[in-house]
Amino acid sequence: MKPVKSSYLKSMGYDAEKSELRIEFNSGAMFDYFDVTPGEYDSLVNSESIGRHFSQNIKTQHSFKKFVQEEEGEK
């Protein structure tokens, strides 16, 4: 996960092999967004406003799932 400068997002990470984007919001919630192309990720990273670009181009265009980290000891 890479920290980002945004009033909306805290960090993000991208898995090109899976075409998955993980976003951590400032609230601490994390979501995985699916079928995000490398070009879409590059556009996001290089946008003037990462939060605005995410809201307009990723959040509304891709399916997603909330990421829930397993607690230690869970199987």
mmJSON file of the N, C-alpha and C atoms, coordinates in Angstrom:
{"data_MODEL":{"atom_site":{
"group_PDB":["ATOM","ATOM","ATOM","ATOM","ATOM","ATOM","ATOM","ATOM","ATOM","ATOM","ATOM","ATOM","ATOM","ATOM","ATOM","ATOM","ATOM","ATOM","ATOM","ATOM","ATOM","ATOM","ATOM","ATOM","ATOM","ATOM","ATOM","ATOM","ATOM","ATOM","ATOM","ATOM","ATOM","ATOM","ATOM","ATOM","ATOM","ATOM","ATOM","ATOM","ATOM","ATOM","ATOM","ATOM","ATOM","ATOM","ATOM","ATOM","ATOM","ATOM","ATOM","ATOM","ATOM","ATOM","ATOM","ATOM","ATOM","ATOM","ATOM","ATOM","ATOM","ATOM","ATOM","ATOM","ATOM","ATOM","ATOM","ATOM","ATOM","ATOM","ATOM","ATOM","ATOM","ATOM","ATOM","ATOM","ATOM","ATOM","ATOM","ATOM","ATOM","ATOM","ATOM","ATOM","ATOM","ATOM","ATOM","ATOM","ATOM","ATOM","ATOM","ATOM","ATOM","ATOM","ATOM","ATOM","ATOM","ATOM","ATOM","ATOM","ATOM","ATOM","ATOM","ATOM","ATOM","ATOM","ATOM","ATOM","ATOM","ATOM","ATOM","ATOM","ATOM","ATOM","ATOM","ATOM","ATOM","ATOM","ATOM","ATOM","ATOM","ATOM","ATOM","ATOM","ATOM","ATOM","ATOM","ATOM","ATOM","ATOM","ATOM","ATOM","ATOM","ATOM","ATOM","ATOM","ATOM","ATOM","ATOM","ATOM","ATOM","ATOM","ATOM","ATOM","ATOM","ATOM","ATOM","ATOM","ATOM","ATOM","ATOM","ATOM","ATOM","ATOM","ATOM","ATOM","ATOM","ATOM","ATOM","ATOM","ATOM","ATOM","ATOM","ATOM","ATOM","ATOM","ATOM","ATOM","ATOM","ATOM","ATOM","ATOM","ATOM","ATOM","ATOM","ATOM","ATOM","ATOM","ATOM","ATOM","ATOM","ATOM","ATOM","ATOM","ATOM","ATOM","ATOM","ATOM","ATOM","ATOM","ATOM","ATOM","ATOM","ATOM","ATOM","ATOM","ATOM","ATOM","ATOM","ATOM","ATOM","ATOM","ATOM","ATOM","ATOM","ATOM","ATOM","ATOM","ATOM","ATOM","ATOM","ATOM","ATOM","ATOM","ATOM","ATOM","ATOM","ATOM","ATOM","ATOM","ATOM","ATOM","ATOM","ATOM","ATOM"],
"id":[1,2,3,4,5,6,7,8,9,10,11,12,13,14,15,16,17,18,19,20,21,22,23,24,25,26,27,28,29,30,31,32,33,34,35,36,37,38,39,40,41,42,43,44,45,46,47,48,49,50,51,52,53,54,55,56,57,58,59,60,61,62,63,64,65,66,67,68,69,70,71,72,73,74,75,76,77,78,79,80,81,82,83,84,85,86,87,88,89,90,91,92,93,94,95,96,97,98,99,100,101,102,103,104,105,106,107,108,109,110,111,112,113,114,115,116,117,118,119,120,121,122,123,124,125,126,127,128,129,130,131,132,133,134,135,136,137,138,139,140,141,142,143,144,145,146,147,148,149,150,151,152,153,154,155,156,157,158,159,160,161,162,163,164,165,166,167,168,169,170,171,172,173,174,175,176,177,178,179,180,181,182,183,184,185,186,187,188,189,190,191,192,193,194,195,196,197,198,199,200,201,202,203,204,205,206,207,208,209,210,211,212,213,214,215,216,217,218,219,220,221,222,223,224,225],
"type_symbol":["N","C","C","N","C","C","N","C","C","N","C","C","N","C","C","N","C","C","N","C","C","N","C","C","N","C","C","N","C","C","N","C","C","N","C","C","N","C","C","N","C","C","N","C","C","N","C","C","N","C","C","N","C","C","N","C","C","N","C","C","N","C","C","N","C","C","N","C","C","N","C","C","N","C","C","N","C","C","N","C","C","N","C","C","N","C","C","N","C","C","N","C","C","N","C","C","N","C","C","N","C","C","N","C","C","N","C","C","N","C","C","N","C","C","N","C","C","N","C","C","N","C","C","N","C","C","N","C","C","N","C","C","N","C","C","N","C","C","N","C","C","N","C","C","N","C","C","N","C","C","N","C","C","N","C","C","N","C","C","N","C","C","N","C","C","N","C","C","N","C","C","N","C","C","N","C","C","N","C","C","N","C","C","N","C","C","N","C","C","N","C","C","N","C","C","N","C","C","N","C","C","N","C","C","N","C","C","N","C","C","N","C","C","N","C","C","N","C","C","N","C","C","N","C","C"],
"label_atom_id":["N","CA","C","N","CA","C","N","CA","C","N","CA","C","N","CA","C","N","CA","C","N","CA","C","N","CA","C","N","CA","C","N","CA","C","N","CA","C","N","CA","C","N","CA","C","N","CA","C","N","CA","C","N","CA","C","N","CA","C","N","CA","C","N","CA","C","N","CA","C","N","CA","C","N","CA","C","N","CA","C","N","CA","C","N","CA","C","N","CA","C","N","CA","C","N","CA","C","N","CA","C","N","CA","C","N","CA","C","N","CA","C","N","CA","C","N","CA","C","N","CA","C","N","CA","C","N","CA","C","N","CA","C","N","CA","C","N","CA","C","N","CA","C","N","CA","C","N","CA","C","N","CA","C","N","CA","C","N","CA","C","N","CA","C","N","CA","C","N","CA","C","N","CA","C","N","CA","C","N","CA","C","N","CA","C","N","CA","C","N","CA","C","N","CA","C","N","CA","C","N","CA","C","N","CA","C","N","CA","C","N","CA","C","N","CA","C","N","CA","C","N","CA","C","N","CA","C","N","CA","C","N","CA","C","N","CA","C","N","CA","C","N","CA","C","N","CA","C","N","CA","C","N","CA","C","N","CA","C","N","CA","C"],
"label_alt_id":[null,null,null,null,null,null,null,null,null,null,null,null,null,null,null,null,null,null,null,null,null,null,null,null,null,null,null,null,null,null,null,null,null,null,null,null,null,null,null,null,null,null,null,null,null,null,null,null,null,null,null,null,null,null,null,null,null,null,null,null,null,null,null,null,null,null,null,null,null,null,null,null,null,null,null,null,null,null,null,null,null,null,null,null,null,null,null,null,null,null,null,null,null,null,null,null,null,null,null,null,null,null,null,null,null,null,null,null,null,null,null,null,null,null,null,null,null,null,null,null,null,null,null,null,null,null,null,null,null,null,null,null,null,null,null,null,null,null,null,null,null,null,null,null,null,null,null,null,null,null,null,null,null,null,null,null,null,null,null,null,null,null,null,null,null,null,null,null,null,null,null,null,null,null,null,null,null,null,null,null,null,null,null,null,null,null,null,null,null,null,null,null,null,null,null,null,null,null,null,null,null,null,null,null,null,null,null,null,null,null,null,null,null,null,null,null,null,null,null,null,null,null,null,null,null],
"label_comp_id":["MET","MET","MET","LYS","LYS","LYS","PRO","PRO","PRO","VAL","VAL","VAL","LYS","LYS","LYS","SER","SER","SER","SER","SER","SER","TYR","TYR","TYR","LEU","LEU","LEU","LYS","LYS","LYS","SER","SER","SER","MET","MET","MET","GLY","GLY","GLY","TYR","TYR","TYR","ASP","ASP","ASP","ALA","ALA","ALA","GLU","GLU","GLU","LYS","LYS","LYS","SER","SER","SER","GLU","GLU","GLU","LEU","LEU","LEU","ARG","ARG","ARG","ILE","ILE","ILE","GLU","GLU","GLU","PHE","PHE","PHE","ASN","ASN","ASN","SER","SER","SER","GLY","GLY","GLY","ALA","ALA","ALA","MET","MET","MET","PHE","PHE","PHE","ASP","ASP","ASP","TYR","TYR","TYR","PHE","PHE","PHE","ASP","ASP","ASP","VAL","VAL","VAL","THR","THR","THR","PRO","PRO","PRO","GLY","GLY","GLY","GLU","GLU","GLU","TYR","TYR","TYR","ASP","ASP","ASP","SER","SER","SER","LEU","LEU","LEU","VAL","VAL","VAL","ASN","ASN","ASN","SER","SER","SER","GLU","GLU","GLU","SER","SER","SER","ILE","ILE","ILE","GLY","GLY","GLY","ARG","ARG","ARG","HIS","HIS","HIS","PHE","PHE","PHE","SER","SER","SER","GLN","GLN","GLN","ASN","ASN","ASN","ILE","ILE","ILE","LYS","LYS","LYS","THR","THR","THR","GLN","GLN","GLN","HIS","HIS","HIS","SER","SER","SER","PHE","PHE","PHE","LYS","LYS","LYS","LYS","LYS","LYS","PHE","PHE","PHE","VAL","VAL","VAL","GLN","GLN","GLN","GLU","GLU","GLU","GLU","GLU","GLU","GLU","GLU","GLU","GLY","GLY","GLY","GLU","GLU","GLU","LYS","LYS","LYS"],
"label_asym_id":["A","A","A","A","A","A","A","A","A","A","A","A","A","A","A","A","A","A","A","A","A","A","A","A","A","A","A","A","A","A","A","A","A","A","A","A","A","A","A","A","A","A","A","A","A","A","A","A","A","A","A","A","A","A","A","A","A","A","A","A","A","A","A","A","A","A","A","A","A","A","A","A","A","A","A","A","A","A","A","A","A","A","A","A","A","A","A","A","A","A","A","A","A","A","A","A","A","A","A","A","A","A","A","A","A","A","A","A","A","A","A","A","A","A","A","A","A","A","A","A","A","A","A","A","A","A","A","A","A","A","A","A","A","A","A","A","A","A","A","A","A","A","A","A","A","A","A","A","A","A","A","A","A","A","A","A","A","A","A","A","A","A","A","A","A","A","A","A","A","A","A","A","A","A","A","A","A","A","A","A","A","A","A","A","A","A","A","A","A","A","A","A","A","A","A","A","A","A","A","A","A","A","A","A","A","A","A","A","A","A","A","A","A","A","A","A","A","A","A","A","A","A","A","A","A"],
"label_entity_id":["1","1","1","1","1","1","1","1","1","1","1","1","1","1","1","1","1","1","1","1","1","1","1","1","1","1","1","1","1","1","1","1","1","1","1","1","1","1","1","1","1","1","1","1","1","1","1","1","1","1","1","1","1","1","1","1","1","1","1","1","1","1","1","1","1","1","1","1","1","1","1","1","1","1","1","1","1","1","1","1","1","1","1","1","1","1","1","1","1","1","1","1","1","1","1","1","1","1","1","1","1","1","1","1","1","1","1","1","1","1","1","1","1","1","1","1","1","1","1","1","1","1","1","1","1","1","1","1","1","1","1","1","1","1","1","1","1","1","1","1","1","1","1","1","1","1","1","1","1","1","1","1","1","1","1","1","1","1","1","1","1","1","1","1","1","1","1","1","1","1","1","1","1","1","1","1","1","1","1","1","1","1","1","1","1","1","1","1","1","1","1","1","1","1","1","1","1","1","1","1","1","1","1","1","1","1","1","1","1","1","1","1","1","1","1","1","1","1","1","1","1","1","1","1","1"],
"label_seq_id":[1,1,1,2,2,2,3,3,3,4,4,4,5,5,5,6,6,6,7,7,7,8,8,8,9,9,9,10,10,10,11,11,11,12,12,12,13,13,13,14,14,14,15,15,15,16,16,16,17,17,17,18,18,18,19,19,19,20,20,20,21,21,21,22,22,22,23,23,23,24,24,24,25,25,25,26,26,26,27,27,27,28,28,28,29,29,29,30,30,30,31,31,31,32,32,32,33,33,33,34,34,34,35,35,35,36,36,36,37,37,37,38,38,38,39,39,39,40,40,40,41,41,41,42,42,42,43,43,43,44,44,44,45,45,45,46,46,46,47,47,47,48,48,48,49,49,49,50,50,50,51,51,51,52,52,52,53,53,53,54,54,54,55,55,55,56,56,56,57,57,57,58,58,58,59,59,59,60,60,60,61,61,61,62,62,62,63,63,63,64,64,64,65,65,65,66,66,66,67,67,67,68,68,68,69,69,69,70,70,70,71,71,71,72,72,72,73,73,73,74,74,74,75,75,75],
"pdbx_PDB_ins_code":[null,null,null,null,null,null,null,null,null,null,null,null,null,null,null,null,null,null,null,null,null,null,null,null,null,null,null,null,null,null,null,null,null,null,null,null,null,null,null,null,null,null,null,null,null,null,null,null,null,null,null,null,null,null,null,null,null,null,null,null,null,null,null,null,null,null,null,null,null,null,null,null,null,null,null,null,null,null,null,null,null,null,null,null,null,null,null,null,null,null,null,null,null,null,null,null,null,null,null,null,null,null,null,null,null,null,null,null,null,null,null,null,null,null,null,null,null,null,null,null,null,null,null,null,null,null,null,null,null,null,null,null,null,null,null,null,null,null,null,null,null,null,null,null,null,null,null,null,null,null,null,null,null,null,null,null,null,null,null,null,null,null,null,null,null,null,null,null,null,null,null,null,null,null,null,null,null,null,null,null,null,null,null,null,null,null,null,null,null,null,null,null,null,null,null,null,null,null,null,null,null,null,null,null,null,null,null,null,null,null,null,null,null,null,null,null,null,null,null,null,null,null,null,null,null],
"Cartn_x":[0.857,0.0,0.895,0.52,1.283,0.462,0.994,0.266,0.012,-1.131,-1.46,-1.871,-1.675,-2.11,-3.535,-4.454,-5.869,-6.624,-7.652,-8.488,-9.497,-9.577,-10.574,-9.942,-8.757,-8.086,-6.792,-6.468,-5.236,-4.108,-4.424,-3.4,-4.069,-3.237,-3.764,-2.655,-3.072,-2.152,-2.791,-1.963,-2.484,-1.771,-2.54,-2.013,-2.326,-1.328,-1.531,-1.922,-1.388,-1.712,-3.184,-3.747,-5.157,-6.068,-5.485,-6.242,-7.113,-6.535,-7.267,-6.604,-7.432,-6.995,-7.537,-6.659,-7.091,-6.969,-8.043,-8.104,-8.343,-7.544,-7.792,-8.272,-9.442,-10.014,-9.481,-9.606,-9.139,-9.853,-11.034,-11.78,-11.147,-10.253,-9.639,-10.253,-11.424,-12.069,-11.257,-11.199,-10.484,-11.41,-11.287,-12.086,-11.194,-11.537,-10.872,-11.792,-11.239,-11.965,-11.404,-12.304,-11.921,-11.917,-11.118,-11.014,-10.55,-9.634,-9.031,-7.799,-7.811,-6.695,-5.468,-4.291,-3.084,-3.216,-3.867,-4.075,-4.955,-5.988,-6.861,-6.096,-5.272,-4.471,-3.485,-2.8,-1.861,-2.56,-3.752,-4.516,-4.863,-5.22,-5.54,-4.324,-3.202,-1.977,-1.514,-1.675,-1.172,-2.207,-3.384,-4.433,-4.135,-4.716,-4.54,-5.185,-6.34,-7.039,-7.354,-6.587,-6.771,-8.166,-8.628,-9.953,-11.062,-11.012,-12.035,-11.981,-10.771,-10.628,-11.151,-10.828,-11.324,-12.849,-13.453,-14.915,-15.606,-15.031,-15.667,-15.368,-14.214,-13.787,-13.576,-13.393,-13.175,-14.387,-14.751,-15.829,-17.138,-17.438,-18.718,-18.664,-17.479,-17.331,-16.933,-16.533,-15.997,-16.712,-16.828,-17.381,-16.333,-16.802,-15.893,-16.372,-15.47,-15.78,-15.004,-15.654,-14.965,-13.915,-12.712,-11.627,-11.741,-11.81,-11.88,-10.668,-9.796,-8.59,-8.947,-8.435,-8.689,-7.933,-8.566,-7.905,-6.907,-5.866,-4.896,-5.606,-5.256,-5.864,-7.057,-7.644,-8.764,-8.256,-9.068,-8.697,-9.743],
"Cartn_y":[-1.181,0.0,1.234,2.165,3.389,4.571,5.345,6.51,7.507,8.166,9.173,10.47,11.574,12.872,13.105,12.947,13.098,13.328,14.137,14.331,13.195,12.322,11.257,9.872,9.689,8.394,8.451,7.36,7.292,6.609,5.47,4.738,3.847,3.34,2.425,1.501,0.369,-0.594,-1.235,-1.639,-2.203,-3.504,-4.526,-5.814,-5.957,-5.715,-5.739,-7.123,-8.174,-9.533,-9.858,-9.365,-9.616,-8.47,-7.355,-6.144,-5.678,-5.718,-5.323,-4.119,-3.199,-1.986,-2.021,-1.876,-1.806,-0.363,0.151,1.531,1.507,2.274,2.496,3.931,4.078,5.405,5.985,7.28,7.928,7.387,6.821,6.23,4.922,4.348,3.068,1.907,2.109,1.058,0.807,-0.468,-0.823,-1.596,-1.293,-1.958,-2.385,-3.528,-4.005,-3.717,-3.118,-2.817,-3.71,-4.34,-5.383,-4.887,-5.57,-5.286,-3.865,-3.368,-2.048,-2.25,-1.63,-1.811,-1.024,-1.415,-0.638,0.828,1.071,2.447,3.247,2.61,3.289,3.603,2.657,2.888,4.033,4.04,5.12,6.474,6.518,7.768,8.231,7.288,7.616,8.19,7.496,7.911,9.287,9.568,10.816,11.931,11.71,12.731,13.897,15.02,16.217,16.031,15.366,15.072,13.583,12.837,11.391,11.031,11.713,11.429,11.672,12.777,13.105,12.097,11.805,10.847,9.474,9.047,7.768,7.758,8.807,8.864,8.84,9.528,9.651,8.498,7.852,6.89,5.461,5.264,3.914,3.454,4.227,3.844,3.565,4.367,4.226,3.239,2.781,1.943,0.497,0.191,-1.137,-1.788,-3.113,-3.842,-3.843,-4.017,-3.929,-4.82,-5.029,-5.809,-5.207,-5.103,-4.599,-5.613,-5.122,-5.973,-6.107,-7.345,-7.607,-8.453,-7.889,-8.587,-9.586,-10.815,-11.839,-11.505,-11.751,-11.576,-12.693,-12.435,-13.494,-14.659,-15.858,-17.039,-17.542,-16.705,-17.152,-17.997,-18.944,-19.792,-19.725],
"Cartn_z":[0.0,0.0,0.0,-0.826,-0.981,-0.451,0.494,0.994,-0.148,-0.108,-1.112,-0.426,-1.135,-0.625,-1.086,-0.164,-0.469,0.83,0.771,1.957,2.096,1.093,1.014,1.184,0.597,0.593,1.384,2.062,2.841,2.057,1.426,0.679,-0.356,-1.28,-2.278,-2.766,-3.277,-3.843,-5.054,-6.008,-7.247,-7.571,-7.913,-8.343,-9.834,-10.688,-12.138,-12.639,-12.032,-12.471,-12.263,-11.179,-10.873,-11.326,-11.745,-12.109,-10.948,-9.739,-8.533,-7.884,-7.489,-6.807,-5.389,-4.404,-3.001,-2.561,-2.006,-1.515,-0.016,0.708,2.137,2.29,2.847,3.069,4.369,4.528,5.754,6.986,6.806,7.923,8.399,7.576,7.899,7.144,6.55,5.754,4.488,4.077,2.854,1.922,0.631,-0.384,-1.534,-2.142,-3.349,-4.528,-5.584,-6.817,-7.912,-8.675,-9.616,-11.063,-11.901,-13.336,-13.625,-12.808,-13.016,-13.899,-15.067,-15.998,-15.543,-16.023,-15.707,-16.141,-17.263,-17.717,-16.771,-16.253,-15.289,-14.004,-13.574,-12.375,-12.599,-13.738,-14.055,-14.075,-14.666,-14.694,-13.289,-12.429,-11.04,-10.327,-10.421,-9.734,-10.206,-11.486,-12.063,-12.134,-11.557,-11.618,-10.677,-10.991,-10.168,-8.796,-8.785,-7.533,-7.498,-6.715,-6.657,-6.145,-5.116,-4.561,-5.565,-6.277,-7.277,-8.431,-8.9,-10.004,-9.59,-8.38,-7.874,-7.859,-7.32,-7.201,-8.556,-9.535,-10.841,-11.787,-11.639,-12.647,-12.161,-10.886,-10.371,-9.567,-8.585,-7.672,-8.405,-9.404,-10.103,-11.268,-11.646,-12.839,-12.558,-11.333,-11.038,-9.867,-9.95,-8.812,-7.697,-6.479,-5.338,-4.213,-3.268,-2.069,-0.921,0.226,1.406,1.838,2.105,2.57,4.074,4.546,5.983,6.344,7.158,7.569,8.654,8.495,9.518,10.787,11.911,13.2,13.399,14.174,14.476,15.154,14.747,15.337,14.547,13.672,12.848,11.714,11.273,10.136,9.09],
"occupancy":[1.0,1.0,1.0,1.0,1.0,1.0,1.0,1.0,1.0,1.0,1.0,1.0,1.0,1.0,1.0,1.0,1.0,1.0,1.0,1.0,1.0,1.0,1.0,1.0,1.0,1.0,1.0,1.0,1.0,1.0,1.0,1.0,1.0,1.0,1.0,1.0,1.0,1.0,1.0,1.0,1.0,1.0,1.0,1.0,1.0,1.0,1.0,1.0,1.0,1.0,1.0,1.0,1.0,1.0,1.0,1.0,1.0,1.0,1.0,1.0,1.0,1.0,1.0,1.0,1.0,1.0,1.0,1.0,1.0,1.0,1.0,1.0,1.0,1.0,1.0,1.0,1.0,1.0,1.0,1.0,1.0,1.0,1.0,1.0,1.0,1.0,1.0,1.0,1.0,1.0,1.0,1.0,1.0,1.0,1.0,1.0,1.0,1.0,1.0,1.0,1.0,1.0,1.0,1.0,1.0,1.0,1.0,1.0,1.0,1.0,1.0,1.0,1.0,1.0,1.0,1.0,1.0,1.0,1.0,1.0,1.0,1.0,1.0,1.0,1.0,1.0,1.0,1.0,1.0,1.0,1.0,1.0,1.0,1.0,1.0,1.0,1.0,1.0,1.0,1.0,1.0,1.0,1.0,1.0,1.0,1.0,1.0,1.0,1.0,1.0,1.0,1.0,1.0,1.0,1.0,1.0,1.0,1.0,1.0,1.0,1.0,1.0,1.0,1.0,1.0,1.0,1.0,1.0,1.0,1.0,1.0,1.0,1.0,1.0,1.0,1.0,1.0,1.0,1.0,1.0,1.0,1.0,1.0,1.0,1.0,1.0,1.0,1.0,1.0,1.0,1.0,1.0,1.0,1.0,1.0,1.0,1.0,1.0,1.0,1.0,1.0,1.0,1.0,1.0,1.0,1.0,1.0,1.0,1.0,1.0,1.0,1.0,1.0,1.0,1.0,1.0,1.0,1.0,1.0,1.0,1.0,1.0,1.0,1.0,1.0],
"B_iso_or_equiv":[0.0,0.0,0.0,0.0,0.0,0.0,0.0,0.0,0.0,0.0,0.0,0.0,0.0,0.0,0.0,0.0,0.0,0.0,0.0,0.0,0.0,0.0,0.0,0.0,0.0,0.0,0.0,0.0,0.0,0.0,0.0,0.0,0.0,0.0,0.0,0.0,0.0,0.0,0.0,0.0,0.0,0.0,0.0,0.0,0.0,0.0,0.0,0.0,0.0,0.0,0.0,0.0,0.0,0.0,0.0,0.0,0.0,0.0,0.0,0.0,0.0,0.0,0.0,0.0,0.0,0.0,0.0,0.0,0.0,0.0,0.0,0.0,0.0,0.0,0.0,0.0,0.0,0.0,0.0,0.0,0.0,0.0,0.0,0.0,0.0,0.0,0.0,0.0,0.0,0.0,0.0,0.0,0.0,0.0,0.0,0.0,0.0,0.0,0.0,0.0,0.0,0.0,0.0,0.0,0.0,0.0,0.0,0.0,0.0,0.0,0.0,0.0,0.0,0.0,0.0,0.0,0.0,0.0,0.0,0.0,0.0,0.0,0.0,0.0,0.0,0.0,0.0,0.0,0.0,0.0,0.0,0.0,0.0,0.0,0.0,0.0,0.0,0.0,0.0,0.0,0.0,0.0,0.0,0.0,0.0,0.0,0.0,0.0,0.0,0.0,0.0,0.0,0.0,0.0,0.0,0.0,0.0,0.0,0.0,0.0,0.0,0.0,0.0,0.0,0.0,0.0,0.0,0.0,0.0,0.0,0.0,0.0,0.0,0.0,0.0,0.0,0.0,0.0,0.0,0.0,0.0,0.0,0.0,0.0,0.0,0.0,0.0,0.0,0.0,0.0,0.0,0.0,0.0,0.0,0.0,0.0,0.0,0.0,0.0,0.0,0.0,0.0,0.0,0.0,0.0,0.0,0.0,0.0,0.0,0.0,0.0,0.0,0.0,0.0,0.0,0.0,0.0,0.0,0.0,0.0,0.0,0.0,0.0,0.0,0.0],
"pdbx_formal_charge":[null,null,null,null,null,null,null,null,null,null,null,null,null,null,null,null,null,null,null,null,null,null,null,null,null,null,null,null,null,null,null,null,null,null,null,null,null,null,null,null,null,null,null,null,null,null,null,null,null,null,null,null,null,null,null,null,null,null,null,null,null,null,null,null,null,null,null,null,null,null,null,null,null,null,null,null,null,null,null,null,null,null,null,null,null,null,null,null,null,null,null,null,null,null,null,null,null,null,null,null,null,null,null,null,null,null,null,null,null,null,null,null,null,null,null,null,null,null,null,null,null,null,null,null,null,null,null,null,null,null,null,null,null,null,null,null,null,null,null,null,null,null,null,null,null,null,null,null,null,null,null,null,null,null,null,null,null,null,null,null,null,null,null,null,null,null,null,null,null,null,null,null,null,null,null,null,null,null,null,null,null,null,null,null,null,null,null,null,null,null,null,null,null,null,null,null,null,null,null,null,null,null,null,null,null,null,null,null,null,null,null,null,null,null,null,null,null,null,null,null,null,null,null,null,null],
"auth_seq_id":[1,1,1,2,2,2,3,3,3,4,4,4,5,5,5,6,6,6,7,7,7,8,8,8,9,9,9,10,10,10,11,11,11,12,12,12,13,13,13,14,14,14,15,15,15,16,16,16,17,17,17,18,18,18,19,19,19,20,20,20,21,21,21,22,22,22,23,23,23,24,24,24,25,25,25,26,26,26,27,27,27,28,28,28,29,29,29,30,30,30,31,31,31,32,32,32,33,33,33,34,34,34,35,35,35,36,36,36,37,37,37,38,38,38,39,39,39,40,40,40,41,41,41,42,42,42,43,43,43,44,44,44,45,45,45,46,46,46,47,47,47,48,48,48,49,49,49,50,50,50,51,51,51,52,52,52,53,53,53,54,54,54,55,55,55,56,56,56,57,57,57,58,58,58,59,59,59,60,60,60,61,61,61,62,62,62,63,63,63,64,64,64,65,65,65,66,66,66,67,67,67,68,68,68,69,69,69,70,70,70,71,71,71,72,72,72,73,73,73,74,74,74,75,75,75],
"auth_comp_id":["MET","MET","MET","LYS","LYS","LYS","PRO","PRO","PRO","VAL","VAL","VAL","LYS","LYS","LYS","SER","SER","SER","SER","SER","SER","TYR","TYR","TYR","LEU","LEU","LEU","LYS","LYS","LYS","SER","SER","SER","MET","MET","MET","GLY","GLY","GLY","TYR","TYR","TYR","ASP","ASP","ASP","ALA","ALA","ALA","GLU","GLU","GLU","LYS","LYS","LYS","SER","SER","SER","GLU","GLU","GLU","LEU","LEU","LEU","ARG","ARG","ARG","ILE","ILE","ILE","GLU","GLU","GLU","PHE","PHE","PHE","ASN","ASN","ASN","SER","SER","SER","GLY","GLY","GLY","ALA","ALA","ALA","MET","MET","MET","PHE","PHE","PHE","ASP","ASP","ASP","TYR","TYR","TYR","PHE","PHE","PHE","ASP","ASP","ASP","VAL","VAL","VAL","THR","THR","THR","PRO","PRO","PRO","GLY","GLY","GLY","GLU","GLU","GLU","TYR","TYR","TYR","ASP","ASP","ASP","SER","SER","SER","LEU","LEU","LEU","VAL","VAL","VAL","ASN","ASN","ASN","SER","SER","SER","GLU","GLU","GLU","SER","SER","SER","ILE","ILE","ILE","GLY","GLY","GLY","ARG","ARG","ARG","HIS","HIS","HIS","PHE","PHE","PHE","SER","SER","SER","GLN","GLN","GLN","ASN","ASN","ASN","ILE","ILE","ILE","LYS","LYS","LYS","THR","THR","THR","GLN","GLN","GLN","HIS","HIS","HIS","SER","SER","SER","PHE","PHE","PHE","LYS","LYS","LYS","LYS","LYS","LYS","PHE","PHE","PHE","VAL","VAL","VAL","GLN","GLN","GLN","GLU","GLU","GLU","GLU","GLU","GLU","GLU","GLU","GLU","GLY","GLY","GLY","GLU","GLU","GLU","LYS","LYS","LYS"],
"auth_asym_id":["A","A","A","A","A","A","A","A","A","A","A","A","A","A","A","A","A","A","A","A","A","A","A","A","A","A","A","A","A","A","A","A","A","A","A","A","A","A","A","A","A","A","A","A","A","A","A","A","A","A","A","A","A","A","A","A","A","A","A","A","A","A","A","A","A","A","A","A","A","A","A","A","A","A","A","A","A","A","A","A","A","A","A","A","A","A","A","A","A","A","A","A","A","A","A","A","A","A","A","A","A","A","A","A","A","A","A","A","A","A","A","A","A","A","A","A","A","A","A","A","A","A","A","A","A","A","A","A","A","A","A","A","A","A","A","A","A","A","A","A","A","A","A","A","A","A","A","A","A","A","A","A","A","A","A","A","A","A","A","A","A","A","A","A","A","A","A","A","A","A","A","A","A","A","A","A","A","A","A","A","A","A","A","A","A","A","A","A","A","A","A","A","A","A","A","A","A","A","A","A","A","A","A","A","A","A","A","A","A","A","A","A","A","A","A","A","A","A","A","A","A","A","A","A","A"],
"auth_atom_id":["N","CA","C","N","CA","C","N","CA","C","N","CA","C","N","CA","C","N","CA","C","N","CA","C","N","CA","C","N","CA","C","N","CA","C","N","CA","C","N","CA","C","N","CA","C","N","CA","C","N","CA","C","N","CA","C","N","CA","C","N","CA","C","N","CA","C","N","CA","C","N","CA","C","N","CA","C","N","CA","C","N","CA","C","N","CA","C","N","CA","C","N","CA","C","N","CA","C","N","CA","C","N","CA","C","N","CA","C","N","CA","C","N","CA","C","N","CA","C","N","CA","C","N","CA","C","N","CA","C","N","CA","C","N","CA","C","N","CA","C","N","CA","C","N","CA","C","N","CA","C","N","CA","C","N","CA","C","N","CA","C","N","CA","C","N","CA","C","N","CA","C","N","CA","C","N","CA","C","N","CA","C","N","CA","C","N","CA","C","N","CA","C","N","CA","C","N","CA","C","N","CA","C","N","CA","C","N","CA","C","N","CA","C","N","CA","C","N","CA","C","N","CA","C","N","CA","C","N","CA","C","N","CA","C","N","CA","C","N","CA","C","N","CA","C","N","CA","C","N","CA","C","N","CA","C","N","CA","C","N","CA","C"],
"pdbx_PDB_model_num":[1,1,1,1,1,1,1,1,1,1,1,1,1,1,1,1,1,1,1,1,1,1,1,1,1,1,1,1,1,1,1,1,1,1,1,1,1,1,1,1,1,1,1,1,1,1,1,1,1,1,1,1,1,1,1,1,1,1,1,1,1,1,1,1,1,1,1,1,1,1,1,1,1,1,1,1,1,1,1,1,1,1,1,1,1,1,1,1,1,1,1,1,1,1,1,1,1,1,1,1,1,1,1,1,1,1,1,1,1,1,1,1,1,1,1,1,1,1,1,1,1,1,1,1,1,1,1,1,1,1,1,1,1,1,1,1,1,1,1,1,1,1,1,1,1,1,1,1,1,1,1,1,1,1,1,1,1,1,1,1,1,1,1,1,1,1,1,1,1,1,1,1,1,1,1,1,1,1,1,1,1,1,1,1,1,1,1,1,1,1,1,1,1,1,1,1,1,1,1,1,1,1,1,1,1,1,1,1,1,1,1,1,1,1,1,1,1,1,1,1,1,1,1,1,1]
}}}
